[in-house]
């Protein structure tokens, strides 16, 4: 009996020792993992919210809220000019959008140097409506309305050149386009004060108007006539030549005098050739 009790006691001590050993290993392992976790947490880089492009953005596009998304960006590596607040990027009091001035790839940070201020213009491409094209017209002090043309004005375009008619060639001035919009004067697309003599003006026209203006400019001279603000008068076809300008009447063409036909036959009399008149049969 004592032997059995001794064996049970030894077995219990063995099991207890094993349990203590396992518990010690578990606690040691847990403490090691806890120390590693604390170390990793100490090495985490602090971040800040930065808005990036959610898709590739091209020059001239409008920036919308669907085009951006927030990401956590390391505070020690944030580029200058980023946006961390959606209200700053898209101000509630501004109705006009920002425009893209530098192309951006997906997930690239939105920077102030890559977008305009809300409503800011970036050039002629944003001034052209869908289907319109920009065309430059050469002007001088006379054809350019003495330098009083400004971007945003509307002008009528007249062509002066020489045309061929049944009675010969004559100089003609003709209205070829009405109320077309100026989008730039020389290389400036902003309105300025005072008169300025320009060498070219750029207009916004349809593609078929571009062809007409190019042909007119290469075959004659173009003159611009400034249209008043709010003037929506529809002009009819206008064409003036020298005769109508001076109120002259064109001379009637000289009558054609029909010459009398003479018919004859030739005959030789010795060394002499003699023409003998005969009636004409046709």
C-alpha positions as CSV (number, residue, x, y, z in Angstrom):
1,X,0.0,0.0,0.0
2,X,2.8,2.4,0.8
3,X,4.5,1.4,-2.4
4,X,1.4,2.4,-4.4
5,X,1.1,5.6,-2.6
6,X,4.7,6.4,-3.3
7,X,4.2,5.7,-7.0
8,X,1.2,7.9,-7.2
9,X,3.1,10.7,-5.4
10,X,6.0,10.4,-7.8
11,X,3.6,10.4,-10.8
12,X,1.9,13.6,-9.4
13,X,5.2,15.3,-8.9
14,X,6.2,14.5,-12.4
15,X,3.0,15.8,-13.9
16,X,3.3,18.9,-11.8
17,X,6.9,19.5,-12.9
18,X,5.9,19.0,-16.6
19,X,3.0,21.5,-16.2
20,X,5.3,24.1,-14.6
21,X,7.8,23.6,-17.5
22,X,5.2,24.0,-20.1
23,X,3.7,27.0,-18.4
24,X,7.1,28.6,-18.2
25,X,7.8,28.0,-21.9
26,X,4.4,29.5,-22.8
27,X,4.9,32.6,-20.6
28,X,8.4,33.1,-22.0
29,X,7.1,32.8,-25.6
30,X,4.2,35.2,-24.8
31,X,6.6,37.7,-23.3
32,X,8.9,37.5,-26.3
33,X,6.0,38.2,-28.7
34,X,4.8,41.0,-26.5
35,X,8.3,42.6,-26.6
36,X,8.5,42.2,-30.4
37,X,5.0,43.8,-30.8
38,X,6.1,46.8,-28.6
39,X,9.3,47.1,-30.6
40,X,7.3,47.1,-33.9
41,X,4.9,49.6,-32.6
42,X,7.7,51.9,-31.6
43,X,9.0,51.7,-35.2
44,X,5.7,52.6,-36.9
45,X,6.0,55.8,-39.0
46,X,3.3,58.5,-38.2
47,X,1.1,59.2,-41.2
48,X,-1.2,62.0,-42.4
49,X,-4.1,61.9,-44.8
50,X,-3.2,63.0,-48.4
51,X,-5.5,63.1,-51.4
52,X,-4.2,61.3,-54.5
53,X,-5.6,60.8,-58.0
54,X,-8.0,57.8,-58.3
55,X,-7.3,57.6,-62.1
56,X,-5.0,59.0,-64.7
57,X,-5.7,62.8,-65.2
58,X,-4.9,64.7,-68.4
59,X,-4.1,68.3,-69.1
60,X,-7.2,70.5,-69.2
61,X,-9.6,68.1,-67.5
62,X,-11.8,69.3,-64.7
63,X,-11.0,67.8,-61.3
64,X,-14.0,66.3,-59.5
65,X,-14.4,64.6,-56.1
66,X,-14.7,61.3,-57.9
67,X,-11.2,61.8,-59.3
68,X,-9.5,61.8,-55.8
69,X,-9.2,59.5,-52.8
70,X,-7.6,59.8,-49.4
71,X,-4.5,57.7,-48.4
72,X,-2.3,57.5,-45.3
73,X,1.0,59.2,-46.3
74,X,4.2,59.2,-44.1
75,X,4.5,62.6,-42.4
76,X,8.2,62.7,-43.0
77,X,7.8,62.3,-46.8
78,X,4.8,64.4,-47.7
79,X,5.5,66.5,-50.8
80,X,5.0,70.3,-50.6
81,X,1.6,71.5,-51.8
82,X,-0.5,68.4,-51.0
83,X,-4.1,68.5,-49.9
84,X,-5.1,66.9,-46.6
85,X,-8.6,68.4,-46.4
86,X,-11.3,67.7,-49.0
87,X,-12.9,71.1,-48.2
88,X,-9.7,72.9,-49.1
89,X,-9.4,70.9,-52.4
90,X,-13.1,71.5,-53.2
91,X,-14.2,74.7,-51.5
92,X,-18.0,74.8,-50.8
93,X,-18.3,78.4,-51.8
94,X,-16.7,77.9,-55.2
95,X,-18.9,76.8,-58.1
96,X,-16.2,76.7,-60.7
97,X,-13.9,73.6,-60.8
98,X,-10.2,73.2,-60.6
99,X,-8.4,72.3,-63.9
100,X,-5.5,70.0,-64.4
101,X,-2.3,71.8,-65.6
102,X,0.0,68.8,-65.4
103,X,-0.9,65.3,-66.3
104,X,-1.0,62.9,-63.3
105,X,-0.9,59.1,-63.0
106,X,-3.2,57.0,-60.8
107,X,-2.3,57.2,-57.1
108,X,-0.1,60.3,-57.6
109,X,-0.5,63.0,-55.0
110,X,-2.7,66.1,-56.0
111,X,-0.4,69.1,-55.7
112,X,-1.1,72.8,-55.9
113,X,1.3,73.2,-58.9
114,X,-0.6,70.6,-60.8
115,X,-4.1,72.1,-60.6
116,X,-5.5,75.6,-60.9
117,X,-7.4,77.6,-58.4
118,X,-11.2,77.1,-58.6
119,X,-12.4,78.8,-61.7
120,X,-8.9,79.8,-63.0
121,X,-8.4,79.6,-66.7
122,X,-5.4,77.8,-68.2
123,X,-5.4,78.9,-71.8
124,X,-7.2,78.7,-75.1
125,X,-8.0,75.0,-74.9
126,X,-10.4,75.6,-72.1
127,X,-12.0,78.5,-74.0
128,X,-13.0,76.4,-77.0
129,X,-16.4,74.8,-76.8
130,X,-17.0,71.3,-78.1
131,X,-16.7,71.3,-81.9
132,X,-15.0,74.6,-82.2
133,X,-11.5,75.4,-83.4
134,X,-9.0,78.3,-82.9
135,X,-7.9,80.2,-86.0
136,X,-5.5,83.2,-86.3
137,X,-6.3,86.2,-88.5
138,X,-3.6,88.7,-89.5
139,X,-4.6,92.2,-88.8
140,X,-3.1,95.7,-88.7
141,X,-4.1,99.1,-87.3
142,X,-6.9,99.4,-89.9
143,X,-8.2,95.9,-90.2
144,X,-7.9,95.4,-86.4
145,X,-10.2,98.3,-85.5
146,X,-7.3,100.5,-84.3
147,X,-6.2,98.2,-81.6
148,X,-9.5,98.2,-79.6
149,X,-10.1,94.5,-80.0
150,X,-10.2,92.4,-76.8
151,X,-10.6,88.7,-76.0
152,X,-14.3,88.0,-75.6
153,X,-15.3,90.6,-78.2
154,X,-17.3,89.5,-81.3
155,X,-16.5,90.7,-84.8
156,X,-17.8,90.5,-88.4
157,X,-15.3,89.5,-91.0
158,X,-15.1,91.1,-94.4
159,X,-13.0,89.9,-97.4
160,X,-11.6,92.2,-100.1
161,X,-10.2,90.7,-103.2
162,X,-10.4,90.5,-107.0
163,X,-12.8,88.2,-108.8
164,X,-13.4,87.3,-112.4
165,X,-16.7,88.3,-114.0
166,X,-18.1,88.0,-117.5
167,X,-17.0,91.5,-118.3
168,X,-13.5,91.1,-116.8
169,X,-12.0,91.2,-113.2
170,X,-13.1,93.6,-110.5
171,X,-12.4,94.3,-106.8
172,X,-15.1,93.2,-104.4
173,X,-15.6,93.4,-100.6
174,X,-17.9,90.7,-99.2
175,X,-19.1,89.8,-95.7
176,X,-18.0,86.2,-95.1
177,X,-18.7,85.6,-91.4
178,X,-20.7,87.3,-88.7
179,X,-20.4,87.7,-84.9
180,X,-17.4,85.3,-84.4
181,X,-15.8,85.4,-80.9
182,X,-12.2,86.5,-80.2
183,X,-10.4,84.3,-77.8
184,X,-6.9,86.0,-77.9
185,X,-5.2,89.1,-79.2
186,X,-1.6,88.3,-80.3
187,X,-0.5,85.8,-77.6
188,X,-2.6,87.2,-74.8
189,X,-5.9,85.7,-73.9
190,X,-6.7,88.1,-71.1
191,X,-8.6,91.4,-71.3
192,X,-6.4,94.5,-71.0
193,X,-7.2,98.2,-70.9
194,X,-6.4,100.7,-73.5
195,X,-5.7,100.3,-77.2
196,X,-3.0,98.0,-78.4
197,X,-2.0,97.4,-82.1
198,X,-2.1,93.7,-82.7
199,X,-0.6,91.7,-85.5
200,X,-2.9,88.6,-85.1
201,X,-6.2,87.8,-83.4
202,X,-7.4,84.3,-82.7
203,X,-11.1,83.5,-83.2
204,X,-13.2,80.4,-82.2
205,X,-15.0,79.0,-85.2
206,X,-16.3,75.8,-86.6
207,X,-14.1,73.6,-88.8
208,X,-15.9,74.6,-92.0
209,X,-15.4,78.3,-91.1
210,X,-11.7,77.6,-90.6
211,X,-11.5,76.4,-94.3
212,X,-13.4,79.5,-95.5
213,X,-11.3,81.9,-93.5
214,X,-8.0,80.3,-94.6
215,X,-9.1,80.5,-98.3
216,X,-10.2,84.1,-97.9
217,X,-6.9,85.1,-96.1
218,X,-4.8,83.5,-98.8
219,X,-6.7,85.1,-101.7
220,X,-7.3,88.6,-100.4
221,X,-7.3,90.7,-97.3
222,X,-9.5,90.4,-94.2
223,X,-11.0,93.2,-92.2
224,X,-12.8,93.0,-88.9
225,X,-15.8,95.0,-87.7
226,X,-16.4,95.1,-84.0
227,X,-19.9,94.0,-82.9
228,X,-21.6,95.9,-80.0
229,X,-22.3,94.2,-76.7
230,X,-25.8,92.5,-76.8
231,X,-26.2,93.2,-80.6
232,X,-27.8,90.1,-82.1
233,X,-28.7,91.6,-85.4
234,X,-28.9,89.0,-88.2
235,X,-27.0,90.4,-91.2
236,X,-28.0,89.5,-94.7
237,X,-25.5,88.8,-97.5
238,X,-23.4,91.9,-98.1
239,X,-21.2,92.4,-101.2
240,X,-19.9,95.7,-102.6
241,X,-17.9,96.4,-105.8
242,X,-16.7,99.6,-107.3
243,X,-19.7,100.0,-109.6
244,X,-22.2,99.7,-106.8
245,X,-20.1,101.7,-104.4
246,X,-19.9,104.7,-106.7
247,X,-23.5,104.3,-108.0
248,X,-22.4,103.8,-111.5
249,X,-24.3,101.9,-114.2
250,X,-22.4,99.3,-116.1
251,X,-22.1,100.1,-119.8
252,X,-24.1,97.9,-122.0
253,X,-21.9,95.6,-124.1
254,X,-21.2,97.0,-127.6
255,X,-23.5,95.4,-130.3
256,X,-22.0,92.8,-132.5
257,X,-22.0,94.1,-136.1
258,X,-22.5,91.2,-138.5
259,X,-20.2,91.6,-141.4
260,X,-21.5,91.0,-144.9
261,X,-20.2,87.8,-146.4
262,X,-18.6,87.9,-149.8
263,X,-18.2,84.7,-151.8
264,X,-16.0,84.3,-154.9
265,X,-14.1,81.9,-156.9
266,X,-10.6,82.2,-158.2
267,X,-9.6,81.5,-161.8
268,X,-6.3,81.9,-163.6
269,X,-6.1,83.9,-166.8
270,X,-2.7,83.3,-168.2
271,X,-0.2,84.5,-165.5
272,X,-2.9,86.4,-163.5
273,X,-5.3,85.0,-160.9
274,X,-8.7,86.6,-161.0
275,X,-11.4,86.5,-158.2
276,X,-14.9,86.3,-159.7
277,X,-17.8,87.2,-157.2
278,X,-20.6,84.6,-156.9
279,X,-23.8,84.4,-154.7
280,X,-23.2,82.8,-151.2
281,X,-25.2,79.7,-150.9
282,X,-24.9,79.2,-147.0
